[in-house]
Amino acid sequence: MTGDFLSDRRAFITGGGSGIGRAAALRLAGAGAHVLVVDRDGDAAKRVADEVGGTAVTADLSDLDGIDGLDLDVDVLVNNAGLQHVAPVHEFPPDRFSYILRLMLEAPFRLARGALPHMYARGWGRVVNISSVHGLRASPYKSAYVAAKHGLEGLSKVIALEGAEHGVTSNCVNPAYVRTPLVEGQIADQARTHGISEDEVVEQVMLAPAAIRRLIEPEEVAEAVAYLCSPAAQSVTGSSLVLDGGWSAR
């Protein structure tokens, strides 16, 4: 998929300083968008913004009131920022549970709430929510992450229904494990814990439910984001674009 189909569009990408967010920033800039690279790590945001000729925005999206002060006159909103915490429900720290839902569900709601009036006024907009296979399936010990991603799926569908008459689509992208610094750290930790190689962790532990047992590259997710912003996807809304190697086929 080529062309400047996002020429004269502004794209707001959260967690844009690394991983999926960085890949999405590069891809959408390549399609002509002016990208606002949003990250709580200001240095990382600036590096990516400089790379794509965009604008760095330093923001802690867990500060919900601070979101209201951001420039949300944008045409594309990519909700990507997130984190993981692993613990059984009866031991899960309540403050960590609240933090994850605040960052990964309430912040996307606030950002969409702020961006939609501009999109409605222009008669065009794209909301792309980076969900997960865990937005469709559960795993033990990930109650906050699974709850947040399931909630994001529902929020995305509501935005799709409300936005349709205004030329706005809203969709989720649902990858399995993506090769990001966060995931690579988890792989190394599990390799040490289980006394097996990192390749065995990926194939036997993390991706055991999948049919295709390989890490997804950030650029693959970015390409899905770009597709959902392209003219070819103008009738795709309220959907979940799944890149899970067959995990959810079971």
Buried (B, 14 or more C-beta within 10 A) or exposed (E): EEEEBBEEBBBBBBBBBBBBBBBBBBBBBBBBBBBBBBBBBEEBBBBBBEBBEBBBBBBEBBBBEEBEEBEBBBBBBBBBBBBBBBBEEEEBEEEEBEBBBBBBBBBBBBBBEBBBEBBBEBEBBBBBBBBBBBBBBBBEBBBBBBBBBBBBBEBBBEBBEBBBEBBBBBBBBBBBBBBBEBBBEBBEEBBEEEEBEEEBBBBBBBBEBBEEBEBBBBBBBBBBBBBBBBEEBEEBBBBBBBBBBBBBEE
